[in-house]
Amino acid sequence: MTKIERSQYGALMLADITAREVEDWDTSSATNIRVCLPSDIETMLLMQEKGFQFVDRMLQVTIPLAKECMDYKKLIRLQPMCVSDRKEEITRIAQSSFTRDRRFHVAVAYNQEIANRIIADWVEKLEAVYVCSYKERLIGFLALKEAENGESACIHLAAVDERYRMTGAALSLYAYAILEGKRLGYRRIEGTISCSNIAVLNLYSFLGGTFSNPTDIYLKEVAK
């Protein structure tokens, strides 16, 4: 099944495509095209022939909640709390954290100004968010969303201020998300993570996550 979403950020018109195979997609009016496809060398060659550039490989991570493989409560050093406001602080942390994330960097060359617009849009659409604070300063956040299957909770967006990453905020947020997933009756926690994000890959692995479904991200800019 092919899914195409269109968004506008200033002069940038993004066609965001998720597909199972290479097709002749309708990208009329788009200035930037991002395509997500199953990882495969033949697919990569076809996309290169179409003028696309490979920019990242993503993995799906799954943490089953049927049984606890560790005492997640003991991993929480900073107690998260749920908020529906504080969007300005959350946006600040997200924009300073996602300097190479291809969910937001949709130009082939990294462009933080464009990425910041997309990040701000993502944060504005968030509802309840779990946050951690240190000495009354918000230093990290995590947003959970229900998956389309209704059985899983997805870690939709999460980040910790770089200056406070030694406080245990990330571990606290992820462990708390697992406990919340169990409390809310979900069967698993899911997420999608770049292969280049070693720190979060290690965190998911430590928490009992398994990795599957490698997916490649391609970008193309269209001259207008």
N, C-alpha and C positions, 0 to 999 in steps of 0.2 A: 504494500500500500504506500502511495506517495502522498506526502503532506507538504503543502507550500503555504508559508505564512509571509505576509508582507508588512513591513514597518517602515516608517519614515522618521529620520532624525536630521532635521535641517534639510540640506540639499541631498543627503544620502538616502537612497531608496533601497532597502534591503529585501531581497527575496531569500527566505530561509527555507531550505528544502531538506526533508528527510525521506529517503527512498531506499529500496532494497537492491536496485540495479540502476545502471546508467540509462537515462532516457533523454529525449529532446523536450526538456521542461519549458513551460511558458514563463519566461523571465522578462517579458516586455515591461518597460518603464523602470526596471531595476538598474541602479548604478553599481550595486555590489551584490554578489551572489555567494551564499554559503550553502554547501551541500554536505550532508551527513550520510555516509554509505558504509555497509559492512566492509571490514578490512580484507583486501584481496589484491594481489599484485596485478592481475589483469584489469581490475577496476581502476587501479591507480594509473596504469598506462593509458586506458581509455580517457580518463579525466585529464591527463596531461595533454593528450591529443586535442581535447576540447578547449585547451587554454587555461585549465584550472591548476592551482598550486596546492599541493599537499601541505597542511600547516600543523596538524596535530592528530594524535591517536588517543581515543578515549576508551575506557573500560567501564563496564557496569559492575558495581559491587553490591553484594547481598549479605546482610547479616540476619540469620534466622532468629526468630524470637520464641520459638516453641519451647526452648529450654535455655537457661542462662549458662554460658560456659565460664562465667566469672562473676564476681561480686561487683557489679557496675557502680553501686552506691559508694563503695570505697574509692572509686576513681574520681569522684567529684570533690575537687579542692575548693573551687569557687562555686557557690550555689547559684545556678541560673534562675532567672525569673522571666515570666511571660509578660510582654508589653505589646501594645498596639500603636504606640507613638514613638518618639525619639528617632524619627526617620532621618533627621539631619545628621545625627551622630552615626547611625548605621551606614548612611551613604558615604560619610567621610572615611570610615574604616574600609568599606568595600572598594572605594575608588583608589585608596592607597595600597590595597592588597592585590587587586586584579590588574596587574600591569602587563601581563602576557596571556591572559585567559581569552581563548578564542570564542567564548560565548559573547564577549563584549568587543573584542578587537576584530572587527569584521572587514577592516581594510588590510590588504596584504602586508603593507608596512605598518608596524604598530603605531597607532594614533590615539594617545591618551584622551585627547579632547573628545573625539567621537565615542570612545569607550565610556567616558564619564557620563555622557548623555544616556547611553543605553543602560548603564548601571543605575543611574538615578531613576530611570523608568521602571526597572525591575524592583527596586526598593519601594517605590511609591505604590506598587501593586501588592506588596506583601501585607498580610493581615497580622495575625499574631506571630511574634518572633521571640525566641528565647535569647536572653542577653546575659552576659557576665560583666560584673563591675569590679574594679580594684580601687580602693580608697575613693569611692563614690564616682569614679570615672568609668564610663562604658568602654570596655576594651575588646569585646567580641560578641558575635551574634550567630544564631543558627535558625533557619526557617524550615519547618517541616510542611509538606503538602501531601495530601492523599493521592496515591497513584490512580491511574484510570481503572485498574482492575479492582479497586476498592479493598484489596487485601494487604496492601503495602503502604508504608509511609516513606516518602522520598525526602532526602536532604536536598532541598531546592537551592539553598544559598547559605554559605557559612564563611566567616572570616574572623581573624583575630588581629588586632593592632600589632604590628611587628615588634614594637618596643615592649610588649607584654607577653610574648609567646613563651617565656620561661615560667609564667605563673601557673601553668596547667589549665588555662582557660579553654583551649581547644579540646583537651581530653575531657574536661568537665562538661562542655556543651554536647559532645558526641555521646558520652555515657548517659547523660540526662535524656538525650533524644531517644536512645534505646529504651530506657525505662518508660518514657512517655509513650513510645510505640506500643510497648507491652500493656501499659495501663489503658490505652485507647482501643485495645483489642486487635491490633494489626498482627499479621503473621510474620512480617519481615520489615526490616529497614533497607532501603535501597538508595543508591547514589550513582553518579557518573563522575569519573575523575580522569584527568589527563595523565598519560603515562609519564609525563615529565614532572609531575607533582609528587616527588618521592616522599616528602614529609607526610602528606595526607594518605598516600598509598600505605605507608608504614603504619599510620594510625588506624586505618581501616583493618589492616591485617592483624594488628594487636588486639582489636576489638572483636575478632572472630569473623571478619568479612572474607568472602570468596569472590574471585574476579572472573568475568566472562564477557562474551559478546564484544570483542574489539571492533571499534568503529572509527573510520577515518573522516577527518574534516578537510574540506577543500574550499578554497576561496578564488573568486574571480572578480575583477573590476571591469566594468563595461564603459567604454568611451561614449560620451553623449555629444 
